[in-house]
Amino acid sequence: MCKRIKGWICLLLTVCLVGSMAQPAAQAASFNVDFDTYCEALLLVNQDTGVVVYEKNADERLEPASLTKIMTYLVVCKHVDDLQNTKTTVSQDVITQLLGTGSSVSGVIAGEELTIYELLNLMMVPSGNDAALVLAEYVGGGNVQKFVEMMNEEAEALGCEDTHFANPHGLHDENHYTTARDMYLITQEAMKQPYFMEITNQLYYTLRATNKSAEPRTVYTTNRMLNQNADGGQYYYRYCRGIKTGSHDQAGYCVITTAVREDLGYSYLCVAMNCPEYTKSGETNVHGEMIDSKNLYQWAFNNLSLKSVMEAGSIVGEVGLEYAWEKDTVQVEAADSFSTILPDSVDADSIVVKTDLPKTIEAPVEKGTVLGTATLSYAGEELTTVKLVAAETVERSELLYTIEQAKSVLTSQWFLITAGVIGMLLLIYIFLLILYRRKKKKLRRVRNMRRM
């Protein structure tokens, strides 16, 4: 019986110990302007940092009119390798499609042989819808709708979430829309393509004599911000570079431009959409899209500048440290520097720094180990998030670690349960052993009495 009791105790201890071992061990700021605006949607972005410094209804779906041609340019460049020497012929269908639309055309002629480069100029400078259709026909293999599908695929690839194109030129269609923010993404990509800024910054373009025209033809830009002689120069802005205008009754006046101040070292891109073409009294409206763009550029250059907000290596805080000898904290520093565009009136000290760090960590820790993050914000607008790293290397004290581990084991729930079970089993064992010995002693007396 004694062996049987010992066997049950060993089994129970094994279950307890196995159960114990199986347990797991315990990047935009937007500022206010001091003037009224005409456009339904506006977006002003600092090109040097990517910071949105002003926005108004930037995610509202609107018709882009001829801003569409920026995407047309982009898709053409991604599917034609040699723009200067690749040629195509203007079809009669292109001319027929635009009859009676009253849309802007560049004057291409049916049967005329032109290079893709020439057609890009004719599409972007005078905003030629005919040139846009010729390009779409060529790249789409004779199928304009196929080209439009390519436009939508490109928009999706760029991350445009509220854009759908129905044609390559921008004429009114209820299923043809985008947003100021999406147009910014599209324009950014288009600016990387060959000749884009060169073509869109021209006051005029002269087409050579062709097989259908013995004389060269000159077309002129629709962008009054580039031309100091247009409308008495009221829309002209000397720092403006490119890019594209657009307008029709449903889209209103639209324009996308850039402005570069080399003396200041800053550049901006502005998207202005849906300025009403007519006043409430029915009169032709001013080009508010260009006034808004000009005012925004002047405001940005006069009131905003690049400021260093956080330097790499600057101490941001500290974290509690365990198992280190004579050291209970480790300092954390910024992993990277961060600069951003801010109003001149704002001091860098006005930036709110919110850290996300653990209360304590265990040694050892290596210098440069990522421990958390710091979120920088201004006026309630999040600017960026910077990684925070250990500013120094701290070794672990093996003595402190061993003591702590032993303490952890001795005070753990499973240890206490196991110890309790063992204690209880020992008591049971002792109790049973006593009973066994008493019984054995009693049996011995009985035997002795029988012998007597």
Sequence and secondary structure as in RCSB ss.txt:
>XXXX:A:sequence
MCKRIKGWICLLLTVCLVGSMAQPAAQAASFNVDFDTYCEALLLVNQDTGVVVYEKNADERLEPASLTKIMTYLV
VCKHVDDLQNTKTTVSQDVITQLLGTGSSVSGVIAGEELTIYELLNLMMVPSGNDAALVLAEYVGGGNVQKFVEM
MNEEAEALGCEDTHFANPHGLHDENHYTTARDMYLITQEAMKQPYFMEITNQLYYTLRATNKSAEPRTVYTTNRM
LNQNADGGQYYYRYCRGIKTGSHDQAGYCVITTAVREDLGYSYLCVAMNCPEYTKSGETNVHGEMIDSKNLYQWA
FNNLSLKSVMEAGSIVGEVGLEYAWEKDTVQVEAADSFSTILPDSVDADSIVVKTDLPKTIEAPVEKGTVLGTAT
LSYAGEELTTVKLVAAETVERSELLYTIEQAKSVLTSQWFLITAGVIGMLLLIYIFLLILYRRKKKKLRRVRNMR
RM
>XXXX:A:secstr
 HHHHHHHHHHHHHHHHHHHHHS          SS    SEEEEEETTT  EEEEESTTS B  GGGHHHHHHHH
HHHH S TTT EEE  HHHHHHTTTS        TT EEEHHHHHHHHHSS  HHHHHHHHHHHTTT HHHHHHH
HHHHHHHTT SS B SSSS    TT BB HHHHHHHHHHHTTSTTHHHHHT SEEEE  BTTBSS EEEE S TT
S TTGGGGTS  TTEEEEEEEEETTTEEEEEEEEEETTTTEEEEEEEEEE SB TTS B   HHHHHHHHHHHHH
HHHEEEEEEE TT EEEEEEEES TT  EEEEEESS EEEEEETT  GGGSEEEEE  SEEES B TT EEEEEE
EEETTEEEEEEEEEESS B   HHHHHHHHHHHHHTSHHHHHHHHHHHHHHHHHHHHHHHHHHHHHHHHHHHHHH
H 
